[in-house]
Amino acid sequence: DSLLKYVAALIESEYTTQSWTNYSNARNLAQNAFMQTYSTYSPAHTSLKNSFDDLNKAVNDLVKITTDISASENIPETFSLSQNYPNPFNPSTVINYQIATYSHVQLKVYDLLGREVATLVNEYKQPGKYNCEFRIENGELPSGVYLYNLRAGNFSDTKKLILLK
């Protein structure tokens, strides 16, 4: 009942058409289930629980329409990978990168023989500017030169970093 009161206050114009349609369908089913008369042949618990779960999921899946122009100004127009800082480093360094479009992003570190020594990022990311810390604990890696590679969509770039102990 409290969920039905909450959803009654939602405003359609704040959400995308598709997410609002899914939500509206779930809301209507939940309202119908709540108003239905139940009997011993038609137990209320299962029907109400399923309707509540479906409505709760639809509310969580609502997608707000973004109208903030200043937010779009901060979206990078190009992909890029920056040189880590500090470099040389011990025990940690920061790698900055930017993503221009929603992409699967991988940021990995390799030794000079091409063996992967760390995966720092392996996930989908929205457009934006990001940074990632690469930290060496308890002598995990020997001093030396390593390569780090960023892959996002069709973009790929590699840079060098130096670990000094």
N, C-alpha and C positions, 0 to 999 in steps of 0.2 A: 504494500500500500504506500509506503514512504517513497519507494522508487517511482511509482506512478505519479506522485505529487512532484517529485524532482523533474521528471521528464516533461510534465505539463508546462514547466517554465522555460524549456528550451525554445530557441528562436530559429526557425527554418532558414532564414536568410544568412545566418552565420556559418552554415555548413555546406559542403559540396552536395550537388544534386544526388549523386549515387549513394553516398553515405546516408543522406536524409531519407531516401526511398527505403533503404534497408531498415533503418531505424523505425520509420513510420509503420512498415509492415509488422515488425516485431512488437511495437507499441500497441497496435490495433489487436493483435492476437492476445497479448497480455491483458488488455482491457476486457476483451470478450471472455477470456478464461476467468477473470476476477468476477465478472457479472453473472456468469453461468450458474444455474442451480444444479447442485450435485446430489447424487443419491448413492445408495450402497452399490449400485451397478456401475456407477461412474464416479470413482473416488477423486476427490479434489486435490489431494496432496501431489500426485504425480503430474497432473495437468498444470497446476499452478507453479510447481517447481520448474518444469520445463519452460513454461512461458516466462517466468522470472529470469531464468538463466539466459534464454534467447534475447530478452530485452536488455539485460545487463551487458551482454556481449555487443549488441547493436549500439548501445550508448558508448561503450568503450571504443568502438570502431568508428564513431563519428569523426569526420575530418573537417576541421575549421578552414574556412576560406581565409587566405592571407591577403590583406590589403595594405600592409605596412610597406610603403615605398622605400623607406630608408633601409629596411632589412635587405631588399634586393640589391641595393647599392654595394653591400658588403660581399656579395657573391662574386667570387673570382671569375674572370672571363677565360682564363687559361689554367691548365694543370701546371704545377711546378713542384720541384723538390729543391730545398735549400741546403747549403752546406751546414753540417752539424756544428754546434757550438757548446762548449769549447772543443777545440780540435788542435792538438792532441788532448785526450781526456783520461781521467781516472778519478773516481770509479764510474761517473755517469756523464752523458752528453744528451743534448736535446736536438731532435731533427724536426724541422718545420716543413710543412708541405701544404699545398692547396689543391682542392678538387673543384673542377668547373661544372660537372654534371653528376647526377646521382650515379654512382659507379661502385663496382666491387673493387675494393682497395686492398693491395698487399704491399707491406713494407717489410722487407727481409734483409738480414745481414749475412754476408758470405765471407769466408776466408779467401785468400788469393788462389787457392786450388779449386774454388767454385763450390765448396761444401757449405751448405746452409748451416749457420751457427745460431740464428735466432729468427723467429717470426714475431715482429712487433705489432703488426696490424694484419688482420685477415677478415674483413667484414665489409658490408655495404655501407657507404657513407653518403650523406647529403652534400650538396655543394657547400664549400666553406674553407676556412683556414684552420689547420690542425697542427698540433705538435705532439711529439712522442718522445718519451725519455728512454734511452738505452742505458741500462745500468748493469755493471759487472759486479757480481758478488763472489766473495771468497775465491778469487783466482780462477773463475770459470774458464777464462780465455787467457792465453799468453799475450804478452806485449806484441804489437805488430800492426800491420796495415790490413784493414778490412774494407769491404765494399758494402754499401747499402743500396738497395734497389726499390724503387716505388713503381708499382704497376696499378693503373686505374683506367678502365676502358681500353682505348688504343694507345694510351700514354705509357711510356716507360722511360725512366731516367736512373742513372747510377752515379753515385759519388763515393769518394774515399774518406775513411776515417782512420785515425791512428789512436791505438790504445797504448799508453805508457804506464808502466808500473814502477 
